[in-house]
């Protein structure tokens, strides 16, 4: 197991330094698998550079007799470090097995010399061998959490002193954006290590005739090196939030949506490759595989292409017309027609007693079918017709199906009135139109077809006759007629249906992806709605027959009171006194109303009381929030566990109130697809939708961060790198051992390995005030308790013989339980060393984190030095340093959601009948689709801003935005363009974003 990483590492070094060390080219003679493995190993440039000056230093003229000595190059290092065994041990970061061979060789040479100096050197070699064995033991244990030791960061403090002379040389690490691959056991780092420049080809992954990086770059329009880096990051199990925040330089500063799109495309390509290889194995078992078929299969890049090539070879298939003709022995005649037409005599193939060969016409038809099949499966021919279609008019048409009126509801037919006689160029059709057409087709209401013009067919046939399928000699007219018929048959029967399937599949795939991305963007903006902390809130779940459910929650989300009042059964004014008493008793001045049944009437009820100043001396305001998913959550096991014994109807009122207090913490409890901010979400791939929405939730929760000592299990499971089991284990550990003192304690939680720690550590916060209070309380208690000793100790914890102490020993062994002020920031533990060096460079201290004086010191220092120069001096990248600067500058308990809009609180309402064309109103975006923006303007019905009215000039450039377009929660100023009262439709124009 250990030899493979060693070979890979040596090769990676050789590839990088082949210009400087030509003598090491023989190391490339390993197997092809090892050569490909080197692509995945980060290069340790410093380690190799350190060897260079020593390797060229001759030791003795009599020692070149050992043939293997130049390869390891250990002899000079033994001489150099004879007085510093500790340094020798730290510098030996190579494979132990090879180092032991060098020691043995050195011992043999020294035995032949027989001098006093030799004996001394032999003693040092024995000590060194002993240390290497200890190091090998430690290395074996490290390999359980780390793939190999070749991933030591290039900024390791061990190498800083040894390699100072190389700093002035050209540093290949910054030639292009490099890749950083690390494990959390290694020392902190900030500078990533670059993969070889020729390493953006990852052919061994798919085993196809195409390069997955090249195809991925073409489909996503992303640079090759970025695609190669992203593939490796995903292969290394990195999460999107981690990549976005801590590996920004490797992805050229792409956003999360772009990363998700690349990930989906990558999975599609891998899925196609997997299907291709599965198909190849099936066809080989049946003995039908040929070289041309294998090549055609390995050229497939889409499922449609694979289906087209493999359809005739499916088990149970009757066979195509071409296959039946080949079984009659006509394949030779078809090839002779193309290669030697003068020698072909179709009369010789006639056999009166054989069906399919009984007449000359049957023979001609069989040859025609074989030629048509050859043309339809030829790669060059298909490439030409696809390229030709890109520049020609191809339209998609939909019309009312003939049987729709008999089997489908009339109301459903009216919904597709726009598409009952619809035609559009496939290059201009909108995504929402494709999804609408597909839905109508699935409901048997619409009939859809793709129309390829005759011009395309005519030009295709001319090209085939003049170029690709021109016979290699004179062909008689009857033979040319067969060829013409073959081209016509191939286009109509095989190529045209294939192209139509490809066009429909591409349009549908793009539309579904855009719909899912739109849902994800809306969900992100909804989750990142600014919280309203520090308020006592009354949540109201409106209703008629079953009454309005009330729930009053404290500023810390605790349930203070629940009740049911019947406001719409003629008892409204009688219940007003009860509501006023509740508001006064709990000092509550904010009412949150769900937007479900009876919302409009409940809003009018509270607005009327507020306008009459009924709740004086309280200045009461109200807001409307979406209650989508509240009913589903109220009967879920999570709600039953969180609010045991509470009626499900009252639970929904609690959920409605908490959605204003902390939207993110409440909405993560609900399955994302039930939140209701999407478009055609029921028509798209549910697997893709769930994966995207879960990723968006993970992104939002991670970027906001959680305080690990007070957060809920539901919120914690959405942190990058964690899942339900790990979150449960963290909560159990917290309940058994008390609060987490620092991030390092996470490593002791069951099921949370090095990779999980690496992914989640930067998004978990530890409130220092809470820890200081806890520590002081522990110190005033018994001094023999483990936690108190752990906090005050800088070297570890004394393990007692008590049962509780034994339990604690597993948790705290080798972990310094000392609070670290950096644990309250977004700085990743891998960058703590750089952060401390950065602090010392301008005289900052940890106790100043988040304070104004820290901000002033950082600003003045960076104005003088510059962030690029500072990053270079600290041997890190600018994005990593920027994260450190942000972490040190942001105040404690910083929440970037406060930069965004809060709910729109109101005191009065406007009726639909009161609206007039030209009226200017303010409203809140409820939903965003591909065709327009739905805005709540407070009249009971949302208005629509057509997408053509949302221009870049109208979007705020100074305000921080969660995405480029408008999304749920944003406040806008609009003007009424049209009012259709019978259809309850309001058309709006966007004036500006507030």
Buried (B, 14 or more C-beta within 10 A) or exposed (E): EBEEBBBBBBBBBBBBBEEEBEEBEEBBEBEEEBBBBBBBBBBBBBBBBBBBEBBEEEEEEEEEEEEEBEBBBBBBBBEBBBEEBEBBBBBBBBBBEBBBBBBEBBBEBBEEBEEEEBEEBBEBBEEBBEBBEEBBEEBEEBBEBBBBBBBBBBBBEBBEEBBEEBEEEEBBBEEBBBBBBBBBBBBBBBBBBBBBEEBBBBBBBBEBBBBBBBBBBEBBEBBBBBBBBBBBBBEBEBBBBBBBBBBBBBBBEBEBBBBBBBBBBBEBBBEBBEBBBEBBEBBEEEEEBEEEBBEBBBBBBBBBBBBBBBEBBEEEEEEBBBBBBBEBBBBEBBBBBBEEBEEBEBEEBEBEEEEBBEEEEBBBBBBBBBBBBBBBBBBEBBEBBEEBBEEEEBBBBBBBBEEBEEEBEEEBBEBBEEBBEBEBEBEEBBBBBBBBBBBBBEBBBBBBEBEBEEEBBEBBBEBBBEEEBEBEEEBEEEBBEBBBBBBBBBBEBBBBBBBBBBBBBBBBBEBBBBBBBBBBBBBBBBBBBBBBEEBBBBBBBBBBEEBBBBBBBBEEBEBBEBBBBBBBEEEBEEBBEEBBEBBBEBEBBBBBBBBBBBBBBBBBBBBBBBEEEBBEEBEBBBBBBBBBBBBEBBEBEEBBEBBEEBEBBBBBBBBBBBBBBBBBBBBBBBBBBEBBBBBBBEBBBEEBBBBBBBBBBBBBBBBBBBBBBEBBBBBBBBBBBBEEEBBBBBBEBBEEBBBBBBBBBBBBBEEBBBBBBBBBBBBBBBBBEBBEEBBEEBBEEEEEBBBBBBBEBEEBBEBBEEEEBEEBBEBBEEBBBBBBBBBBBBBBBBBBBBBBBBBEEBEBEBEBBBBEEBBEBBEEBBEEBEBEEBBBEBBBBBBBBEBBBBBBBBEBEBBBBEEBBBBBBBEEBBEEEEBEEEBEBBBBBBBBBBBBBBBBBBBBBBBBBBBEBBEEEBBEEEEEBBBEBBBBBBBBBBBBBEBEEEEEEBBBBBBEBB
